[in-house]
């Protein structure tokens, strides 16, 4: 059997293992799937009337909630990776001749799939709450591609944070900035309505161009070129930095 097929087989086993852990963990399921729905109901039905945006508020808020769903699904990954490392599970895998790359890839793919499932649920609930889109098939595929790239890049960054942390608690704490950044973006209100300082931060932080790209794709299929390039650059940057950091830390600690 070739080394490539062995690595793919090991990755599939690790993916199945991590996905089973996610399904059996009620906290992970709540944070990844149910809590974003709670946030959607709260912002649309409780706070939505106080915000002045063009069109229906649910149409404005949905792209930001899709990004927030991904960020909320990352905490469990950082804790799980660190738990595997600190309890010696990864070292046991080494004695079983499991591909080293498969251990990390399993966490990344499981997190990406979990985030996309959460986004699918949020989109379904959004339609039930009155969300409507003029986007065509290619626009929807483009939006899914943006979400996939973000989830993949953020997953690698989260795996790296989990490997670098000294404990499960510090690993969970390390992803808080990724969870909080969507609140300080254009997810719920336009950035130009914010105060000086906060507005500039919201405009230039990673999640705002990603959210605006999704908003452009799902509204009329015409996202800003600048936002699209920035969204791709940030997501790809997450993936590259996270991958290099994760592999380097894994070699040192495993």
N, C-alpha and C positions, 0 to 999 in steps of 0.2 A: 504494500500500500504506500502511495507517495506521501511525502511530508505535507503537501497541500491538502490532500483529502483527509489526512489525519487531523490537521489543524481545524478543518471545517467540521469534522465530526465532533471533535472536542468542544468547539465553539457552540455547536447545536446542543450538546449535553449541558454546558454551562448556562446557555440561554434558558433551557427547560428548567434547570434547577432554580435560577434566579426568578423566573416568572412564577414558578410555584410558590416561592417564598413571598412574592408580592401578593398573590391571590389569597394566601393564608393569613396575611397580616392586615387586620382591619384598619389600623392606623394609616398604613400605606394606601389602602384603597380609598379611605376617606379623604386624605390630603390630595391624592392624584385625580380623583373622579368626582366625589361628592362635594368637597369644599368649594371648588370652582363654581359648581352649580349654585351653592348657597350664596356665594359672592355675586353671581349674576342676578339672582332674584333680589338680593338686597340692593344692589346698585341701580337696577332698572326700576324696581317697584317702590323702593324707599327713597333713594337719593336722586333718581333720574329726573324727576320733575324740577329739581332745583338747578340743574345744569342746562346752559343754553348752548345747544349744538345745532348744526344744520341737519334737518330730517329727524327721524325717530331716534330716541336715545339708545334703544337696543341695537340699532344698526351701527351706531357710533361705537358702542362699548364692546361689541362682540370681538373684534380683532384684538383688543387689549386683553380680554379675558382668555382668549386662546393662548396668548403668550404667557399670561399668568398661570394658566393650567400647567404649562411646561415647567415653569419655575417652581411651582408648589410640588411637583413630582420628583424633585431632585434630592430633597432631604433624606429620603429613605435610602437612596443609592449611596450617598456619602457614608451613612451609618453602616450599611451592609458591607461595603468594601472595607471599612476600617475594622469592623467586627471580624471579617474573614482574616484580615492581616494580624490583628492583635491576639486572636485566639488560636493562631497557628493553622487555620484551615487551609490557607494557600500553601504552606509548607507540606501539608499532607498531600495536596494535589501534586506537588513536585515529586514526592516519593512514588506516586502512582503513574509517573511519566505522562502527565497531562500537559498539553502544549501551554507554555506560559502566556502566549498571546491570547489563547482561548479564555483564560481566567478573566482578563480585562475586557475582552470583546463581549463576553457573555453579559457582563454588567451593563456595558454601553448599549447593546442591542435591546436588552430587556427594558432598560429605562426609556429608550426611544419608543419602543412599542407601547409601553405603559402611558407615556405622554400623549401619543397619537390617539390611543383609545379614549383618554380623558378629553382630548379636543373633539373627537367625534361625538361624545356625549354632550359637550357644551354646545356644539353646533345644532344637534337635535333639539335640545332644550330651547336654544335661541329661536329656532323656527316655530316651536310651540308658543313662544312668547311674542311672536309677531315679527321676527327678523325676516327681511326680504332682501334679495340680492339680484342685481341686473347682470351679474357675472356669467360669462359663458363657460363651457366645459374647459377650455384652455386656461381661463382665468382661475377656475377652481383648482385645476392641476398645478398651476403656478403657486397658488396659496398653500396647497398641500406640500409642495416642494420647499417653500420657505419655512414652513413649520417643521418639516423633516430635517432640514439642514440645521435649524436652530436646536432642535431636540438632540440631534446627533452631536453637535459641537458642545452644547451645554452638558451633555452626558459625559463626554471625555473630560471636561474641566471638573466636573463633580467627582468622577473617579479619581482624578489626580488629587483633589482636596481630601478625599477619604483616605487615600494612601499616605498623604503627608501628615495627617492629623495624628496626635499621640493617643487619643481616646475616642470612643464613640460620641461622647458628648461634644468634644471640640470639633469633630467632623460634622455633626449636625449644625453646630454654631457657624461653621465656616461657610455654609451655603446661604446664610441669612441675607447677605448682600444681593445675591441673585433673586431671592424671594421678594426683597423690598424694592428693588430697582423699578419694576413695573408700576408701582404706586407713584413713583417720582418721574413718570413719563407722560406721554399724551394718551395713556390708556383710557382715562375716564373724563378728562377735560382737555381742550386744546392747550398746547404749551404756551401760546401767545396770550392766554388769559391769566397766567401765573405772574407772581411778583418777580422783581429784578433779582437775579442770582439763581433763584429756583428755575426760572424760565430758561436761562442759558444752560443750566445743568440738564434740564429735561430735553432740550433740543439736541445736545451733543452726547448724551449717554447712549449705551448700546441698544436698548430696547425700543426707543422712540422710532428710529428709521425702520425697524422690523415691523412695528405696529402700523406705521403709516403705509408701508408697502402692502401689508395685508388689507388695510382699509381701502387702498386704491384698487387692488385686485378684486375685492369683493363688492365694491360699490359700483364701479363702472368699467373695470378692467384697464384703467389707465393710471398705474402708480407712477410717482415721480421717479425719473431716472436716477437722480441723486440719492433718494431714499433706497431705491432698489440696489444700487451699487454698495451703499453703506451697510445695508442689511446683509448682503452676501459677504462683505468684508468682515463684519463683526462675527457672523456665524462661523465662517471659515477660520477666523482668528481663534475663536474659542476652541475649535476642533484641533488646530495645529498646536497651540500652546498646551491644551489639555493632554493631547497625545504624547508630546515630547516630555512633559512634566510627569505624566503617569508612568511612562516606560522607564524613565530615568529613576524615579523613586522606587518603582517595583524592583528594578535590578539591585538597588542598594539595600532594600529592606527584606526582600523575599529570599 
